[in-house]
Amino acid sequence: MTLRRLFTLLLVALQLSACGQSAPEQKSLARPKGGAPAYGDALITGSIGEPNTLIPLLASDSASHEVAGLVYNGLVRYDKNLKLEGDLARSWEVSPDGLTITFHLRPGVKWHDGKEFTSRDVLYTYRVTVDPKTPTAYSEDFKQVKKAEALDTYTFQVSYDKPFAPALASWGIAILPAHLLEGKDITKSPLARSPIGTGPYTFKEWIPGQKLALEANPAYWEGRPYLDRFVYRIIPDNSTMYMELKAGGIDTMGLSPVQYQRQTNTPEFLARFNKYRYPASAYTYLGYNLRLPLFKDRRVRQAISHAINKEEIIQGVLLGMGQIAHGPYKPGTWAYKPQVADPEYNPAKAQQLLKEAGFVMGPDGILAKDGKPFSFTIMTNQGNDQRMKCAQIIQRRLKRVGIDVKIRVMEWASFLTNFIDKGKFEAVLLGWTIGQDPDLYDVWHSSKTEPKELNFIGFKNAEVDRLLIEGRGTFDQEQRKRCYWGIQDILAQEQPYTFLYVPDALPAVASRFQGIEPAPAGIMYNLIKWYVPEAEQQH
Amino acid sequence: MANYLIKRIAMLFPLLLGITLITFTVIHLAPGEPVEMQTAMSPKVSAASRARLREFYGLDKPLHVQYLRWLGHLAHLDFGRSFAPDNRPVTDKIVERIPITLSLNVIALILEFGLAIPIGILAAVRRDSLLDRGISVFVFVGFAVPTFWLALLCMYFFGVKFSWLPISGIHSLGYEKFSAAGRVWDLAKHLVLPISIATFGSLAGLSRYMRSTMLEVLSQDYITTARAKGLQERVVIFKHALKNALLPVITLLGFSLPGLIGGSVIFETIFAIPGMGQLFYQGVMARDYPLVMGILVIGACLTLVGNLLADLCYAVADPRIRHGRS
């Protein structure tokens, strides 16, 4: 083990412990300013995209969900440590056979128009979600429901045919006001432009293409948020947004690795802003088309993984702002297995494995088997600079062990329709977001390999299938953990993907905001507790 | 004249129909569908819900049925509802974005003509002088510099470094509370950068055109005659030469009319201006067919009407055209 590798391992270990237990990194030169929590001021944030609709059930873009998340509540939500806790439901019980969930709703919660929230709203939300006429993308989890009923004003019960673990988290869906929507066409509802929810912020105005403003809900059941207003400015260009941040036009934005590492370490910037760093819920991977004879051989996939230096990719592409991905889970969460035996960077071993697989080095420095050179194309989508750089670094590394790699960049829509859906690709460089529930049935189960389904690489493994079904069929976290740890061991062996990295989220927030406590869930989870001391309020 | 007019107007309809047919076909040829753009790679979406969405938008019908249905709506001057999840009427989406694009373009156009014409005249009159060369360099720099780069530099200097001007958007926060004068001032400050950069970039074409027509006119015999009569140089240039030199430039003005409602995507994106360019771009990227078709139809109509007006003006000016004789 070279010194450098040791150092790398140490670094990774440090990062793991950092996000597993204590708070993630925070960087600032701002003097810790005193000042008691005070009401007032506004948080102005920028967004690349404009929300589409503020009825979350109909929305499919992140901007819509971000804003709607402050206006509506679900029955349950994830807390700062990514554990489920009650939201509009005060508590819940899962029956011993795992088939029935009973939610006890919080009494006295009011809609923003003053009406009381009751089990009727929950029942309506369920019904409209599974209604075939509703154009929603979120009905799948709710189709598993056998029966849903409101037992009384504050009790709601659902039953399932078989135990279904992601069910509980699915009730985090935004509950819609029945008294405003029942019997009406939800697609034409004015709530899409001026929502009425139960959340900490009430809707104030939306000027299309410019901004969207929310106001603190004084009657919020968790207490009135300190910040009076939340303004969402639509700024479609990242460089413009960065300049707005520096000029004080917005208070917070997510920085890119270059901005975080190279452009914001000036004393002025650090005095005006706090920078935060924690693992994002996403990973980037190199996936192989397992239907092709070339990639059917596990040794070939392992060899490619051995030949790729992930640490170098993180340094080159993310300027170090990320960590090595070993599997499909986020480091530090309960489903993540810390030490899986996935292929480490070792070109000699890669060459050994390729030799075993029958490849012989040709005179041109390219491996060949049965007279056919080892050459394949990595495809990725246009407009993602990081993926492009990643592919180039991999290309160079694989060249050294004698594999010829070509890179092809495609516009997203044609990439999906003409190549992914038709299985016409060799290897892809893409990313997944990591969901909060660890169920990965859709991405790894062998039944999900049809066109337009997510196991598009064609991964089929009986043991993984079994563990996936066991894992979603129980509410017992220990049992689920064993399933998902088992899956990670198999994936580490099989290498259907070479898992590359988990990038860091790098938000900067104006230093006048106090009460921000970075946690595994990020920083936004306790927005209602953020405050600006009276002396420093700006808006 | 009436005959000519009726003939021209009658010809517009088949032309428009052809345009819609071609654009409809072309946009459906692009890979990907609105449903796909919304649901691709999302673990939450099953084949059934995807089918449901397709049915909701009417995408399960054969293409010609979709076209005829769309055409039927158009006959009632209805562009239909957007395929974005908000499902709003396309007309609403367009109407809320036209004012800002239109006013920006009108101001930029006035500035462009107001600056380019004198510059062109000056360059022609002082042909090959240092001034002429200086002007050439200036306008070609404007033409050659990528506007997005220049925009970012200006934003950095005037917005971040000196804080003289706002960086993006069209209103400040708290705009609602300003007085009427305050609002105008606020809007003006926001528009300084986008308009001056847009104008700078477009000066070259028009001023060079003005210079060459002016040079052509100045070499005509009647100008020599005017000078020989002993007229002052000022009168020769502005009264005799300019009038004739301006005619082709005014034709150019006619051609730029349809462009007034089209915005520049790059520009609007950088300055966060909620205009037509952004709307159209987002529509194309999301394969929002009704929105894209709506904007294209409006653009096509304006182009056709603009051409018609130009032809009519020629006809009024030249009897040979309106009587169909040569």
HADDOCK unambig.tbl for C-alpha pairs under 7 A between the chains (distance, minus, plus):
assign (segid A and resid 52 and name CA) (segid B and resid 85 and name CA) 6.16 0.50 0.50
assign (segid A and resid 52 and name CA) (segid B and resid 86 and name CA) 5.44 0.50 0.50
assign (segid A and resid 53 and name CA) (segid B and resid 85 and name CA) 6.40 0.50 0.50
assign (segid A and resid 53 and name CA) (segid B and resid 86 and name CA) 4.81 0.50 0.50
assign (segid A and resid 58 and name CA) (segid B and resid 85 and name CA) 6.01 0.50 0.50
assign (segid A and resid 59 and name CA) (segid B and resid 85 and name CA) 5.83 0.50 0.50
assign (segid A and resid 60 and name CA) (segid B and resid 38 and name CA) 5.96 0.50 0.50
assign (segid A and resid 135 and name CA) (segid B and resid 52 and name CA) 6.52 0.50 0.50
assign (segid A and resid 135 and name CA) (segid B and resid 53 and name CA) 5.22 0.50 0.50
assign (segid A and resid 135 and name CA) (segid B and resid 56 and name CA) 6.62 0.50 0.50
assign (segid A and resid 137 and name CA) (segid B and resid 44 and name CA) 6.56 0.50 0.50
assign (segid A and resid 137 and name CA) (segid B and resid 45 and name CA) 5.24 0.50 0.50
assign (segid A and resid 137 and name CA) (segid B and resid 49 and name CA) 6.06 0.50 0.50
assign (segid A and resid 138 and name CA) (segid B and resid 44 and name CA) 5.86 0.50 0.50
assign (segid A and resid 138 and name CA) (segid B and resid 45 and name CA) 6.52 0.50 0.50
assign (segid A and resid 140 and name CA) (segid B and resid 44 and name CA) 6.43 0.50 0.50
assign (segid A and resid 140 and name CA) (segid B and resid 45 and name CA) 6.67 0.50 0.50
assign (segid A and resid 140 and name CA) (segid B and resid 46 and name CA) 6.53 0.50 0.50
assign (segid A and resid 187 and name CA) (segid B and resid 87 and name CA) 6.79 0.50 0.50
assign (segid A and resid 192 and name CA) (segid B and resid 86 and name CA) 6.74 0.50 0.50
assign (segid A and resid 209 and name CA) (segid B and resid 274 and name CA) 4.56 0.50 0.50
assign (segid A and resid 210 and name CA) (segid B and resid 169 and name CA) 6.72 0.50 0.50
assign (segid A and resid 210 and name CA) (segid B and resid 274 and name CA) 6.37 0.50 0.50
assign (segid A and resid 234 and name CA) (segid B and resid 272 and name CA) 6.97 0.50 0.50
assign (segid A and resid 235 and name CA) (segid B and resid 272 and name CA) 5.02 0.50 0.50
assign (segid A and resid 236 and name CA) (segid B and resid 269 and name CA) 5.29 0.50 0.50
assign (segid A and resid 236 and name CA) (segid B and resid 270 and name CA) 6.87 0.50 0.50
assign (segid A and resid 236 and name CA) (segid B and resid 272 and name CA) 5.96 0.50 0.50
assign (segid A and resid 237 and name CA) (segid B and resid 269 and name CA) 5.80 0.50 0.50
assign (segid A and resid 237 and name CA) (segid B and resid 270 and name CA) 5.37 0.50 0.50
assign (segid A and resid 240 and name CA) (segid B and resid 270 and name CA) 6.08 0.50 0.50
assign (segid A and resid 243 and name CA) (segid B and resid 156 and name CA) 6.79 0.50 0.50
assign (segid A and resid 243 and name CA) (segid B and resid 160 and name CA) 6.49 0.50 0.50
assign (segid A and resid 244 and name CA) (segid B and resid 167 and name CA) 6.39 0.50 0.50
assign (segid A and resid 246 and name CA) (segid B and resid 160 and name CA) 6.49 0.50 0.50
assign (segid A and resid 247 and name CA) (segid B and resid 159 and name CA) 6.72 0.50 0.50
assign (segid A and resid 247 and name CA) (segid B and resid 160 and name CA) 4.94 0.50 0.50
assign (segid A and resid 413 and name CA) (segid B and resid 31 and name CA) 5.89 0.50 0.50
assign (segid A and resid 413 and name CA) (segid B and resid 32 and name CA) 5.00 0.50 0.50
assign (segid A and resid 414 and name CA) (segid B and resid 31 and name CA) 5.13 0.50 0.50
assign (segid A and resid 414 and name CA) (segid B and resid 32 and name CA) 6.44 0.50 0.50
assign (segid A and resid 417 and name CA) (segid B and resid 31 and name CA) 6.40 0.50 0.50
assign (segid A and resid 417 and name CA) (segid B and resid 32 and name CA) 6.12 0.50 0.50
assign (segid A and resid 442 and name CA) (segid B and resid 43 and name CA) 6.01 0.50 0.50
assign (segid A and resid 454 and name CA) (segid B and resid 41 and name CA) 6.44 0.50 0.50
assign (segid A and resid 454 and name CA) (segid B and resid 43 and name CA) 6.99 0.50 0.50
